[in-house]
Every structure is written in structure tokens, then in C-alpha cells.
């Protein structure tokens, strides 16, 4: 199942006392000490990425995994400590430094291990903050209905892959002309990934001319992927057919942005959902709950899941069978559907079913892809949008564990770049300076600025003031430098 974590309301994960102690710990070493001591249980792709982020911010990070090779990979590549062993064992957590840890992130592949790890961390070591990834619907139902009291199952933040997959799928359906999308600045700005074609009216036009032609458009091209390479464009760069562009747009200018880039915005009225498990069922329920009428049909291969979905849904037709079967797709009305959403737990099924649906006349295909190496196939297979589990997973966890004024992080592609949202404090070297005077790395662009609750378009003569919230696009190689700029704010918080 997709490793996508729930991005619920951002919460403060450390108490003021703990935060003050962390700052004091940094101060004792000339401001270069660790800000937090974090134990990450699980050294897979997600754990590795989180460890990379946190260790890069001078946090004291220890990675725990039963697989010694994964631990070795993390310690060789990152400035982290590693412990090989079962994450839920008290002696293993003791060796990992749980007695003075600020936070533990239990992100192994086992729900039970994650829950026991949090329980041991709480009962024996009194770790202040505990985050656990849980997949099983039975656990989630109990926790979200408050059947688990915190003193019985002390988990501060529950990360639900299925729930976040469903939210990501709904975001894709809400922006059908984009292959990637994410919200920023309290929902007032949105990152849009747009595939350009021959009919795009702004191809072969330098970006600085777009600013002159559409002076009132609150949108900035922050990234371009061309021939498989992602880069931050210069004002003189032109856009060409087949480019994939990342645009940061004000939420009121989203439809206008699509039109300028040659995309027609259609209202979704019919959707076929391939996969009736937890993800597909959550999406179908959400669609049924919308005020506007939208017809959805679910195809599920597993009889038990199909019957469960049929019982849970009121207006949605559930078909039992293989979504790769052309007759079944035709029975679901794929030729009349506005989109197919392929969210099974098998990448190959999602890819092939999306291609087949397009061949049968469905204008839009959205596929859930767990393996990031398959993402380059999206364009040649004519799949319009995808849900990248790893990117969403990393982004969601970072929302819950960032300190100071870094409020959100979204990872693009296979960790090729990040979009970082942060609030500016007075000690930051960015405060009080015009954007054009800030020496950002070449791979960094400011996408949006929020002043006093209002989102404004970033221009060279716009001054960044204390209290502003800015969103920047940064290529992976430049992320440490961007984090350093924001880290100054964090250290003095």
C-alpha cells in the first residue's frame, strides 16, 4: 500500500520547556549544537529522507532498523547514528538514546511495532512526543473515534497512509489540468504541475515577457523539467512544448493560470475509481459527500472489499472484477467518464489500467505509483497525473516535526527539489531585505509571499519583513543552504 502519511493540522510537537532546553543545548556549543534529539524507527526510503532533512538541520538523529544494511546505508550517507535491532525492544531504544530524546518517529512497516514502540517510549523513557504510522483501518477507526485513550495508547500524532492517499487523490481531481499539486499559505496558494503541449499560447516566450503580458496574474513559474532534468528557470528562459512546469499560483488565479498555459478546466461529473480498498472507498465517500452531484463507479477485484464498499456507499455503483478487463471498463462507462483514478496497491495495474482507459476514450488518468523510478513513464504513457507516495510521505511527516518557523515542506519528484514554506523572524538574514538583494542559490526561487494574511506576488522590489511567510522552490542540492537561512530564525526562537 502507498506510503502516504496524513497531513492533518500542523501541531506543536515540543513543549516550550523542551524547546527552550533544546535552544540552550545549542547555545552551549556556540549556536552549533543540535536543536532536537530524534529517534527514527525504520530506515527505508521514508525514514532515510526524514533523517536527511533533520540531520541537515543540525538535529541529533539516530536511525533504528532491524535491517543492518539499511542502517549502514543511512550512517554512511548521512550525519546520523545507527542502531540495528527491533525498534520496540527497550534495550534497543535505550542504546538509541531514548532517555533524553525529544521525539520518536515510529515508521516501520508494522503497525504493531509502531504502536508498541510508542508505548515503550512513553512508559519507560518518557519521550515527550511520539509519532506513529498506522495502516490498518481497524486501528484507525478506534483511534479516531477516541476509543484509544492517550494514557492507554500514548501516540501524539497518528500518520495514516490511506487517508492521505485519498486526500491527495481528491486534490488531483480538483485540479484535473495539473499532474501535481499541493496547497500552501493556509490554502491561499497552490503549486501546480502543468504539462505543456504544442497548443500552449506561451511557448517560446521568455518568462520576463509573461510577467509584462500578465502583470495582474499572481503566479510564478518556479521550476521546469525538460528532457528529464529539473531546473529553476531564469527570467530570460523560454518554455517549450513537452516541458513540465511548476507554477505557484494564488488560489483565486488558478483557473486563469491554467488558461494562460493552454489548459481547459472541465468540471468533473463522472469518475471511475479502480480499487475499492481503504483508499478507493475513502475517495468515493468524499465524492458522495460533496454538494455538487458527481457520479462515481468503483471497480474492485477482491470480493470482500467489493462487498464492503457496496455496503458503505449509498449512490456509488461497485463492480466486482479485474480493472484490466476491457469489458468491465466498458460496463463502468469508461468512455463517458471524465477521469479514471487508479489507486490499487499494484503499480503495474494502475499504470496499465490507466493506459487502457485512455485508449477507451477516458480523457484523464490519475495513477498511484509507489515506485518512483516509474514516474518518468508517465509522459510517454500519456498518464495525466500521478500520486507520488514517497514525496507526500516525506512532506507530511516534516509538517509534524518542523520546529521554529518552517511550516511546510513538499518534495517534488524523486526528491529532486523541495518547496519550503517558512515564516521570517527578525534574526533571519532575509528580514528587511528586497528580494532582488537576497543572494539565493541559483536553484532557488521565491514563489509566493504572505503579508498580514494576504498573498502577494513576489517581485524584485518586494521587501521581506519580519512576520512574513514565504514559499521558496529549491533544487535538492540547494536545500541545505535554504534551510540554513531559515535555521537562523529557528535557533533564536
C-alpha positions, -999 to +999 in steps of 0.1 A: +000+000+000+012+035-007+034+051+019+015+083+021+012+100+055-017+120+068-012+158+065-036+169+092-035+202+111+001+212+119+007+210+157+034+220+180+052+188+189+075+201+215+066+220+247+080+254+253+102+240+281+116+213+258+121+238+230+139+262+254+161+233+266+170+225+230+179+260+223+200+261+254+217+230+243+226+247+210+238+278+228+262+258+249+281+249+218+282+284+203+249+280+185+260+250+166+245+223+188+216+201+180+181+216+181+163+183+188+172+147+196+151+125+174+149+087+170+136+074+137+124+039+137+125+025+102+154+031+078+135+026+045+131+053+019+109+074+041+130+071+072+161+079+052+146+110+037+134+123+071+168+115+086+184+135+058+163+165+064+166+166+102+203+158+103+209+186+078+193+210+103+218+200+130+194+178+149+208+148+167+193+119+148+195+082+155+181+057+130+169+023+142+161-007+119+161-044+121+179-045+088+216-037+095+223-030+058+197-002+058+212+012+090+246+012+074+234+029+043+219+057+065+251+062+086+274+061+056+254+088+037+241+110+065+253+126+097+233+102+118+239+075+143+225+040+136+213+011+158+205-023+143+177-040+162+140-043+168+126-008+174+101-018+200+127-035+223+135-014+254+172-022+252+174-011+216+157+022+224+180+026+254+210+023+231+194+047+207+193+073+234+156+073+243+161+085+278+169+121+266+152+120+233+128+148+223+108+128+198+104+094+184+090+086+149+078+051+145+076+045+108+084+008+103+062-014+081+044-029+111+015-012+128+020-033+159+057-025+161+050+012+157+024+012+185+045-008+209+075+014+202+054+045+212+041+027+243+076+017+254+090+052+246+063+067+268+061+043+297+098+036+302+116+065+287+090+094+289+098+106+254+077+138+251+065+134+215+056+102+197+046+098+160+033+065+147+024+053+112-007+031+112-022+015+082-049-010+094-083+005+092-094-011+125-067+007+144-075+040+127-112+036+134-106+030+171-081+059+174-101+085+155-132+076+175-113+082+207-116+046+218-079+047+225-073+070+254-039+086+253-029+071+286-036+037+272-020+042+238+002+073+240+006+084+204+006+122+198+003+121+161-011+092+140+000+091+104-025+073+081-012+064+046-046+056+032-063+087+045-036+109+030-037+090-003-074+098-005-067+135+002-040+136-025-064+119-050-091+144-043-067+172-048-058+158-082-094+155-091-100+191-080-072+203-104-076+180-134-054+200-156-024+195-133-002+165-130+010+175-095-005+199-069+000+210-033-015+237-011+005+264+007-001+295+028-032+283+045-047+272+012-043+306-004-016+295-028-013+263-048+016+246-065+006+234-100+025+210-122+015+216-158+025+197-189+029+220-219+019+210-254+021+224-289-011+244-284+002+263-253-001+300-261+030+310-241+056+286-255+087+302-270+081+332-248+107+344-223+094+343-188+101+380-182+077+388-210+050+367-194+053+390-164+048+420-186+019+404-206+000+392-175+010+418-149-020+412-127-016+374-127-005+362-093+015+332-105+052+324-108+070+296-127+094+283-101+105+250-118+108+235-152+115+198-161+129+195-196+142+162-211+140+146-176+161+174-159+145+197-133+158+233-130+149+267-117+144+290-147+159+324-153+138+354-164+152+350-200+144+313-203+117+302-227+092+275-223+089+248-249+063+221-258+067+189-236+081+210-208+067+202-173+064+234-154+058+240-117+038+272-111+030+287-077-004+305-081-028+324-059-059+303-053-081+329-070-060+328-101-058+291-106-083+288-135-067+318-152-033+302-148-045+270-165-060+290-194-028+310-199-008+277-201-033+263-226-053+241-203-091+239-203-107+234-169-135+209-171-160+202-143-157+166-132-190+148-134-182+111-138-152+093-123-142+056-123-122+045-093-101+015-098-095-001-064-122-004-037-099-008-007-094+018+020-081+044-004-108+040-031-135+037-005-124+070+012-123+088-021-158+075-031-172+085+003-157+120-001-172+124-035-206+113-022-204+139+004-199+168-020-227+193-025-223+191-063-235+159-079-207+136-091-212+101-104-186+076-094-182+039-101-158+017-082-141-014-096-126-039-071-111-073-078-113-086-042-149-098-034-147-090+003-135-054-004-161-050-031-189-061-008-177-039+019-176-009-004-210-016-017-224-017+018-207+015+028-216+036-003-251+049-010-251+063-045-219+047-059-221+016-081-195-010-071-184-036-097-166-067-088-139-078-112-105-071-128-100-035-137-077-046-166-107-063-183-119-041-211-155-054-209-156-044-172-142-010-180-169-005-207-195-016-182-183+010-158-188+036-186-151+045-190-157+061-224-182+086-208-161+092-177-142+124-171-114+106-152-101+073-140-084+072-106-063+040-103-054+035-067-049-002-062-018-014-043-002-026-075+018-001-096+016-022-128-022-025-126-025+012-120-003+020-150-018-004-174-054+002-164-048+039-169-034+034-204-063+011-213-088+036-200-073+064-221-074+041-252-111+035-245-118+072-245-113+084-209-097+119-212-079+119-179-060+092-159-046+096-124-024+067-112-010+059-077+027+050-082+047+036-053+080+030-072+095+065-080+115+050-109+083+046-128+074+083-127+094+091-159+070+067-177+040+090-170+046+112-200+053+085-227+023+065-214+001+097-216-009+094-179-021+129-169-013+129-132+002+107-105+003+105-067+039+101-055+038+083-022+073+090-012+071+127-018+038+130+000+050+109+029+082+129+035+062+162+032+036+151+056+060+139+083+080+171+080+049+191+086+045+175+120+081+177+132+094+210+119+104+235+146+107+272+146+090+289+116+095+263+089+058+254+084+056+231+054+078+212+030+068+195-002+091+171-020+090+172-058+095+141-080+120+116-067+134+141-041+146+163-070+135+195-053+116+209-024+090+237-019+095+251+016+071+274+034+086+294+063+079+324+085+105+351+088+118+362+122+139+393+129+172+375+133+169+360+098+193+374+072+162+376+049+143+401+071+143+437+059+158+430+025+144+433-010+140+400-029+164+411-056+191+418-030+190+384-014+217+361-026+197+329-031+215+299-047+209+296-085+185+267-079+162+287-056+132+309-065+106+327-043+071+315-054+048+334-030+048+358-001+021+363+025+020+396+043-005+402+071-026+373+059-026+384+022-007+366-005+012+389-028+032+382-060+070+382-053+088+408-073+124+420-071+114+452-053+093+435-027+107+437+008+107+406+031+097+418+066+096+401+100+064+380+103+061+374+065+056+339+053+074+330+021+073+299-001+105+290-020+114+264-046+148+248-041+166+222-061+178+193-039+214+205-039+204+239-027+181+228+001+208+229+028+216+265+021+179+274+022+175+256+054+205+274+068+188+308+060+157+297+079+177+279+106+190+312+118+154+320+127+149+287+143+180+289+165+168+322+181+132+310+186 
